[in-house]
Amino acid sequence: MDKRSLAQLAGRFRDAEARTEILRQELAVAIRQADADGVAQKDICEATGYTRQQVRRIVRAADSDDPQSANSPQDDQ
């Protein structure tokens, strides 16, 4: 692999990381909205693949100022 190819691949990786972070934040908002709309926690877990604890942390983070816990449980998996 040459330097140019490596740089292109690294750039694609950084782009994917940025898209992932945006989607993670969007999913956290959707989880909070589903909770507010009365969707059962069990159903949120089934739809997202997150554990009940992860869902609770996301929902509770809406009331806190902790940006790490406000997005998603990326460190819980």
C-alpha positions in Angstrom: 0.0 0.0 0.0 1.4 3.4 -0.9 1.2 6.6 1.0 -1.6 8.1 -1.1 -3.8 5.0 -0.7 -3.2 5.0 3.0 -4.1 8.7 3.3 -7.3 8.1 1.3 -8.3 5.2 3.5 -7.6 7.2 6.7 -9.7 10.1 5.3 -12.6 7.7 4.6 -12.3 6.4 8.2 -12.4 9.9 9.7 -15.5 10.7 7.6 -17.2 7.5 8.8 -16.4 8.4 12.4 -18.0 11.8 11.9 -21.1 10.3 10.4 -21.3 7.7 13.2 -21.2 10.5 15.8 -24.0 12.3 14.1 -26.1 9.2 13.8 -25.4 8.3 17.5 -26.7 11.7 18.6 -29.8 11.4 16.3 -30.5 7.9 17.8 -30.3 9.3 21.3 -32.8 12.0 20.5 -35.1 9.4 18.9 -34.8 7.2 22.0 -35.8 10.1 24.3 -38.7 11.0 22.0 -39.9 7.3 22.0 -39.7 7.3 25.8 -41.6 10.6 26.0 -44.2 9.1 23.6 -44.8 6.2 25.9 -43.0 3.5 23.9 -42.2 0.6 26.3 -38.5 0.4 27.3 -38.6 -3.2 26.3 -39.6 -2.2 22.7 -36.9 0.5 22.6 -34.3 -2.1 23.6 -35.5 -4.5 21.0 -35.5 -1.8 18.2 -32.0 -0.5 19.1 -30.2 -3.5 20.5 -29.3 -1.5 23.6 -29.7 -2.8 27.1 -32.3 -1.4 29.4 -29.5 0.2 31.4 -28.2 1.9 28.3 -31.6 3.2 27.4 -32.2 4.5 30.9 -28.9 6.4 30.8 -29.8 8.0 27.5 -33.2 9.0 28.7 -31.9 10.3 32.1 -29.1 12.2 30.3 -31.7 14.6 28.9 -32.0 16.1 32.4 -28.2 16.3 33.0 -25.4 18.4 31.6 -23.1 15.5 30.9 -22.5 15.5 27.2 -20.9 12.0 27.2 -24.0 10.3 28.7 -26.3 12.5 26.8 -25.5 11.0 23.4 -25.4 7.2 23.8 -23.9 4.4 25.8 -20.9 3.9 23.6 -18.7 2.9 26.5 -21.3 0.5 27.9 -21.1 -2.1 25.1 
